[in-house]
Amino acid sequence: MKEYITKEKAEALKAELNDLQSVKRKEIIESLEYAKSLGDLSENAEYHQAREAQGKLEDRILEINRILKNAEIVAHKKSDTVNIGSKVIVKKKGDTKTREFILAGEGEADMASGKISYQSPLGNALMGAKKDEVVNFKSPAGTIEYKIIDVE
């Protein structure tokens, strides 16, 4: 399945991958060498801990490589249609306050910073919509309606 990520997220993943492959791998190899020098590996907690850390590191490297290989990097273009990277100002039916969201790729969603996944129920409802449109989506609390106030 194709993943969509922003250019910023792709750059952050590349930087993390570089750090994991150069700095972190070296640190773990050094930890393994030290643990091996302590003797009997069958009862060597340091060795088992270092091997576990090595496994997690290699899993993360594989995951980042998979994401970068399969990802489509999207650059936000100024448009009146909601797409990944769009800043959307909405008002929930019955509310007086507006809320602001940025539509992001799945791995970038972060409610604390106002980023919602385009695959979330609200994100999915907003995708392709335009200013002044009303969108609905189902939530555990029932159907929720939002009016799009602005798209940036």
Beta strands, then each sheet from edge to edge (+ up, - down):
strand 1: 3-6
strand 2: 71-74
strand 3: 87-92
strand 4: 98-104
strand 5: 115-117
strand 6: 134-139
strand 7: 142-151
sheet 1: 1+ 2+
sheet 2: 5+ 4+ 3- 7+ 6-
end
